[in-house]
Amino acid sequence: SQKIEQNSEALNIQEGKTATLTCNYTNYSPAYLQWYRQDPGRGPVFLLLIRENEKEKRKERLKVTFDTTLKQSLFHITASQPADSATYLCALWMDSSYKLIFGSGTRLLVRP
Amino acid sequence: DVKVTQSSRYLVKRTGEKVFLECVQDMDHENMFWYRQDPGLGLRLIYFSYDVKMKEKGDIPEGYSVSREKKERFSLILESASTNQTSMYLCASRSYEKLFFGSGTQLSVL
């Protein structure tokens, strides 16, 4: 069956450290993969997109890697801040579909 | 900035009631989506619309219908609300590869 897996346990780190979140998928061949941020009681907000032919993408303190052989994406936040505390969702988009398929998200807590 | 507006943040309804959730976007996007979000299950697609009057079932369409009479508005209808439809409902519109979400409607069915 097709699955997207993100760590269900919260990631708890100290301010200033790098946060690394993982997204694994099985039985998909996505055209691209996206990461969204969601704050409590709000809708997700788009952060970054990486295509299947790209290995790495950066935006300010954010970095995403995409390994189509391992079927895995890593999402890094460097120099993390308490304001980065939120739930982060990965999502896959298949070329043949209108659908964006989401993982269940990982909650990040950054301690001051 | 793209704005996706959902009509209610919180809604409480009784079992058997007909419920309308409204969503409006201001960017002339063709594609619009309705998701529900439940703890541990993530976002699941209920319906999407790729143009006016055009709709497709998502992964969990049972118990729901939709209406897209105008490009900017996409409505989700619960024909006869049930307690298992208590959830956070999120509307989104698409621009190229990105989805823009509304703030969500937390629906409680008692």
Interface residues (C-beta under 8 A of the other chain):
Chain A: I4 S8 Y32 Q34 Y36 G41 R42 G43 P44 V45 F46 L49 L89 A91 W93 Y98 K99 L100 I101 F102 G103 S104 G105
Chain B: V4 N31 F33 Y35 G40 L41 G42 L43 L45 F48 Y50 E56 G58 L90 A92 R94 E97 K98 L99 F100 F101 G102 S103 G104 Q106
